[in-house]
Amino acid sequence: MKTPDTAKRRALGACAALMVGALTLTACGSDAKNDDKGSDGSGKTSSAKILISAKNGSTEASINSTGVRVSDGTLTDVKMTVAGAGTAVPGTISVNGSAWKPKEQLERGTKYEISATAKDTNGKSTAAESAFTTVSKANSFIGTYTPDDGSTVGVGMPVSFNFDKAISDKKAVQSHITVTSSGGQKVVGHWFDAQRLDFRPEEYWKAGTKVTMKIDLDGVEGANGVQGVQKKTVSFTIGRSQVSTVDVSTQTMTVVRDGSTLKSVPISAGSPEFTTYNGQMVISEKYRKIRMDSRTVDLANAYDISDVPDAMRLTTSGTFIHGNYWYNKADPPFGRQGTSHGCVGLQDVRGAQGDTPAKWFFDNSLIGDVVIVKHSPDKSVAPDNGLNGWNVPWSEWVAGSAT
């Protein structure tokens, strides 16, 4: 059965706290209000110099590098608020008193105010202020990505970005995203269109390796007048190798883990009218139970099942491998004939709690595991229909890189 892609990949946008790297700092000078008179009223200026990352009056300030530093002195107090609303922005002064930064990433298109005070070694005070506006949503772009930081995934899991705006300078954007593997595999990016960029090695990832993705898009111009705002390092681990092959001609799936056959499972693929795609497909989502409604995939009123058990997504367009409890108990199709609307069905019970082939496969699968379908009368799955770029030959994959 098929259902639409309802789960969004996690964005590195304003909803997530990002790692703040080295502060890009600007001396306030004439760009901010300063009071450098000594606390003793002598008129002597303090040797402490406060530097605020965003210039007073700036309108395209970074949401990542905001902060305050002081030279030849220590910070005594820093206050940051949302202008107008007066909402405080929490932050911390470093142990040595030389720097302050907010605890979380700032919002785009928001005006902020910072006021800071510091003292030099003689106790003389200085102060500085800055009011600025962060880069707007209209003038910036973000990319949602998969997989999640800290996750363990299967050997077929690509790194996949979907940008919220069309990217015209693909080279600039791709060159500021690096993906490396502890296994030493060469990783190459490939653009499917102006908004999707995936990374993968030539062969499946080596089991047990660590993959690190460094995103350094803050301030990078991806299109005319549109800059990136993301700065973060993400890492994930490749688990054991599991590749399962569905042979439609025999209605059987063979599960191979780390080179050895784990189990052979009877399945029911697509019917002659609604065939299953051929090709290499990657599990992108897992649901113990999910509703599948044929109207969402333009199949009129063919079905509407509220609790499809042990379901795992293989394509964006709605191909799943899932449990089936509504089959004809007097004439089970598993291992004999294809009866689905394009999905791969396994014997199951309602509620997903039985000791069934579908539950076994669900429990033994990771997001990122590979499911290969062969000998179906259908065409091969499109490589951008889900996380299925493995269907692109390596030479073509490399040709789709912008760097």
Salt bridges, closest charged atoms under 4 A:
ASP5 OD1 - ARG313 NE 3.98
ASP40 OD2 - LYS124 NZ 2.94
ASP77 OD2 - LYS79 NZ 2.66
ASP198 OD2 - ARG196 NH2 2.79
ASP216 OD1 - LYS231 NZ 2.91
ASP247 OD1 - HIS375 ND1 2.96
GLU285 OE1 - ARG313 NE 3.11
ASP293 OD2 - ARG291 NH2 3.46
ASP293 OD2 - ARG295 NH2 2.81
ASP304 OD2 - ARG291 NH2 2.76
ASP304 OD2 - ARG295 NH2 3.50
ASP307 OD2 - ARG350 NE 2.81
ASP310 OD1 - ARG288 NH1 2.59
ASP331 OD1 - ARG336 NH1 2.95
ASP363 OD1 - ARG288 NH2 2.80
ASP363 OD2 - LYS359 NZ 2.79
ASP369 OD2 - ARG240 NH2 2.85
